[in-house]
Amino acid sequence: MADKEPAAAAAKSKYVDNGWPNADGEHAVSEFAANVSGALSPFGSTEFPLPVEDLPFVQSNTVVNR
């Protein structure tokens, strides 16, 4: 069993966290960098629910053939 441990360790790939930016001087968006606690919204400062007037939805009118 001691023979398998070095091979398993060598087979592991380096972990890369895609959530962290690559540019110098930039920081990842996280709760630690935010001005509010909790998860950050992917919609920015948009508040939900939206008013009906702001929705781009148009109700369809289906005519049934009989």
MDTraj code that builds the backbone (N, CA, C; nanometers):
import mdtraj as md
import numpy as np

residues = "MET ALA ASP LYS GLU PRO ALA ALA ALA ALA ALA LYS SER LYS TYR VAL ASP ASN GLY TRP PRO ASN ALA ASP GLY GLU HIS ALA VAL SER GLU PHE ALA ALA ASN VAL SER GLY ALA LEU SER PRO PHE GLY SER THR GLU PHE PRO LEU PRO VAL GLU ASP LEU PRO PHE VAL GLN SER ASN THR VAL VAL ASN ARG".split()
xyz = np.array([
    [0.0805, -0.1187, 0.0000],
    [0.0000, 0.0000, 0.0000],
    [0.0854, 0.1259, 0.0000],
    [0.2044, 0.1190, 0.0534],
    [0.2916, 0.2358, 0.0563],
    [0.3320, 0.2768, -0.0845],
    [0.3305, 0.1818, -0.1795],
    [0.3672, 0.2128, -0.3171],
    [0.2630, 0.3014, -0.3852],
    [0.1366, 0.2909, -0.3475],
    [0.0299, 0.3650, -0.4143],
    [0.0216, 0.5110, -0.3690],
    [0.0676, 0.5426, -0.2505],
    [0.0546, 0.6788, -0.1996],
    [0.1315, 0.7820, -0.2823],
    [0.2577, 0.7611, -0.3198],
    [0.3265, 0.8620, -0.4011],
    [0.2637, 0.8784, -0.5396],
    [0.2149, 0.7697, -0.5988],
    [0.1526, 0.7790, -0.7305],
    [0.0223, 0.8577, -0.7225],
    [-0.0544, 0.8360, -0.6168],
    [-0.1799, 0.9092, -0.6005],
    [-0.1531, 1.0573, -0.5775],
    [-0.0505, 1.0883, -0.5019],
    [-0.0170, 1.2283, -0.4762],
    [0.0315, 1.2963, -0.6040],
    [0.1043, 1.2256, -0.6872],
    [0.1544, 1.2826, -0.8116],
    [0.0428, 1.3011, -0.9131],
    [-0.0628, 1.2194, -0.9058],
    [-0.1721, 1.2269, -1.0021],
    [-0.2661, 1.3437, -0.9742],
    [-0.2631, 1.4005, -0.8536],
    [-0.3516, 1.5121, -0.8216],
    [-0.3100, 1.6347, -0.9012],
    [-0.4098, 1.7046, -0.9533],
    [-0.3795, 1.8268, -1.0268],
    [-0.3886, 1.9465, -0.9331],
    [-0.3275, 2.0549, -0.9739],
    [-0.3284, 2.1763, -0.8928],
    [-0.4693, 2.2347, -0.8918],
    [-0.5189, 2.2751, -0.7745],
    [-0.6520, 2.3335, -0.7607],
    [-0.6483, 2.4795, -0.8031],
    [-0.7402, 2.5171, -0.8908],
    [-0.7511, 2.6552, -0.9355],
    [-0.8914, 2.7040, -0.9027],
    [-0.9013, 2.8108, -0.8245],
    [-1.0303, 2.8689, -0.7891],
    [-1.0637, 2.9763, -0.8915],
    [-1.1621, 2.9503, -0.9780],
    [-1.1974, 3.0451, -1.0837],
    [-1.2682, 3.1695, -1.0307],
    [-1.3032, 3.1710, -0.9033],
    [-1.3700, 3.2862, -0.8458],
    [-1.2767, 3.4019, -0.8163],
    [-1.1479, 3.3805, -0.8217],
    [-1.0521, 3.4860, -0.7921],
    [-1.0016, 3.5475, -0.9211],
    [-0.9943, 3.6801, -0.9299],
    [-0.9523, 3.7467, -1.0540],
    [-0.8037, 3.7273, -1.0820],
    [-0.7684, 3.7386, -1.2089],
    [-0.6290, 3.7229, -1.2505],
    [-0.5553, 3.8563, -1.2582],
    [-0.6286, 3.9670, -1.2703],
    [-0.5655, 4.0978, -1.2871],
    [-0.5033, 4.1452, -1.1561],
    [-0.3868, 4.2077, -1.1673],
    [-0.3200, 4.2612, -1.0487],
    [-0.3999, 4.3785, -0.9925],
    [-0.4074, 4.3872, -0.8627],
    [-0.4777, 4.4967, -0.7981],
    [-0.6270, 4.4750, -0.7839],
    [-0.6800, 4.3697, -0.8403],
    [-0.8231, 4.3399, -0.8302],
    [-0.8468, 4.2450, -0.7142],
    [-0.9668, 4.2458, -0.6614],
    [-1.0020, 4.1534, -0.5543],
    [-1.1275, 4.0771, -0.5941],
    [-1.1433, 3.9620, -0.5357],
    [-1.2614, 3.8811, -0.5636],
    [-1.3821, 3.9412, -0.4935],
    [-1.4979, 3.9266, -0.5550],
    [-1.6211, 3.9730, -0.4921],
    [-1.6607, 3.8698, -0.3886],
    [-1.6636, 3.9124, -0.2657],
    [-1.7006, 3.8219, -0.1582],
    [-1.7688, 3.9008, -0.0482],
    [-1.8219, 3.8300, 0.0481],
    [-1.8874, 3.8952, 0.1611],
    [-1.7878, 3.9815, 0.2382],
    [-1.6618, 3.9456, 0.2356],
    [-1.5611, 4.0208, 0.3097],
    [-1.5336, 4.1570, 0.2469],
    [-1.5529, 4.1700, 0.1160],
    [-1.5269, 4.2963, 0.0474],
    [-1.6531, 4.3797, 0.0292],
    [-1.7673, 4.3317, 0.0766],
    [-1.8950, 4.3994, 0.0557],
    [-1.9294, 4.4903, 0.1731],
    [-2.0215, 4.5832, 0.1474],
    [-2.0655, 4.6725, 0.2544],
    [-2.1856, 4.6165, 0.3299],
    [-2.2381, 4.5013, 0.2877],
    [-2.3492, 4.4352, 0.3566],
    [-2.3100, 4.2913, 0.3854],
    [-2.3731, 4.2323, 0.4855],
    [-2.3428, 4.0928, 0.5166],
    [-2.4352, 4.0007, 0.4387],
    [-2.3905, 3.8806, 0.4137],
    [-2.4704, 3.7826, 0.3412],
    [-2.4273, 3.7720, 0.1968],
    [-2.4954, 3.6855, 0.1245],
    [-2.4624, 3.6615, -0.0158],
    [-2.4951, 3.7842, -0.1001],
    [-2.4100, 3.8133, -0.1980],
    [-2.4317, 3.9265, -0.2864],
    [-2.5218, 3.8854, -0.4021],
    [-2.6047, 3.9773, -0.4478],
    [-2.6982, 3.9491, -0.5561],
    [-2.6275, 3.9567, -0.6906],
    [-2.6509, 3.8603, -0.7805],
    [-2.5939, 3.8703, -0.9150],
    [-2.6626, 3.9787, -0.9977],
    [-2.7720, 4.0361, -0.9464],
    [-2.8465, 4.1399, -1.0173],
    [-2.8083, 4.2798, -0.9708],
    [-2.7057, 4.2921, -0.8892],
    [-2.6616, 4.4228, -0.8427],
    [-2.7569, 4.4813, -0.7415],
    [-2.7921, 4.6079, -0.7591],
    [-2.8783, 4.6757, -0.6622],
    [-3.0255, 4.6722, -0.7012],
    [-3.0624, 4.5906, -0.7999],
    [-3.2027, 4.5784, -0.8411],
    [-3.2830, 4.5141, -0.7302],
    [-3.3928, 4.5773, -0.6927],
    [-3.4779, 4.5231, -0.5874],
    [-3.5927, 4.4444, -0.6491],
    [-3.6234, 4.3311, -0.5890],
    [-3.7320, 4.2461, -0.6365],
    [-3.8416, 4.2414, -0.5330],
    [-3.9660, 4.2217, -0.5698],
    [-4.0182, 4.2056, -0.7056],
    [-4.0232, 4.3397, -0.7789],
    [-4.0081, 4.3319, -0.9121],
    [-4.0140, 4.4510, -0.9951],
    [-4.1585, 4.4959, -1.0112],
    [-4.1810, 4.6256, -1.0310],
    [-4.3169, 4.6716, -1.0614],
    [-4.3630, 4.6148, -1.1959],
    [-4.4916, 4.5923, -1.2094],
    [-4.5466, 4.5327, -1.3318],
    [-4.5133, 4.6185, -1.4533],
    [-4.5095, 4.7490, -1.4375],
    [-4.4816, 4.8395, -1.5500],
    [-4.3397, 4.8215, -1.6038],
    [-4.2487, 4.7720, -1.5220],
    [-4.1092, 4.7556, -1.5636],
    [-4.0798, 4.6195, -1.6254],
    [-4.1761, 4.5290, -1.6269],
    [-4.1546, 4.3956, -1.6820],
    [-4.1720, 4.3966, -1.8334],
    [-4.0803, 4.3328, -1.9084],
    [-4.0909, 4.3296, -2.0545],
    [-4.1777, 4.2147, -2.1051],
    [-4.2706, 4.1671, -2.0245],
    [-4.3534, 4.0521, -2.0604],
    [-4.4808, 4.0989, -2.1297],
    [-4.5171, 4.0309, -2.2390],
    [-4.6428, 4.0578, -2.3087],
    [-4.7223, 3.9286, -2.3087],
    [-4.8429, 3.9337, -2.2544],
    [-4.9273, 3.8147, -2.2480],
    [-4.9731, 3.7775, -2.3884],
    [-4.9551, 3.6522, -2.4249],
    [-4.9993, 3.6061, -2.5562],
    [-5.1486, 3.5765, -2.5526],
    [-5.2097, 3.5832, -2.6698],
    [-5.3518, 3.5557, -2.6819],
    [-5.3672, 3.4404, -2.7798],
    [-5.3990, 3.3238, -2.7286],
    [-5.4100, 3.2049, -2.8117],
    [-5.5551, 3.1841, -2.8525],
    [-5.5769, 3.1698, -2.9835],
    [-5.7104, 3.1418, -3.0354],
    [-5.7151, 2.9933, -3.0682],
    [-5.8095, 2.9227, -3.0086],
    [-5.8209, 2.7791, -3.0292],
    [-5.9106, 2.7531, -3.1491],
    [-5.8604, 2.6743, -3.2447],
    [-5.9408, 2.6354, -3.3612],
    [-6.0319, 2.5208, -3.3235],
    [-6.1608, 2.5364, -3.3511],
    [-6.2544, 2.4276, -3.3227],
    [-6.3311, 2.3914, -3.4452],
])
top = md.Topology()
chain = top.add_chain()
for i, resn in enumerate(residues, 1):
    res = top.add_residue(resn, chain, resSeq=i)
    for name in ("N", "CA", "C"):
        top.add_atom(name, md.element.get_by_symbol(name[0]), res)
traj = md.Trajectory(xyz[None], top)
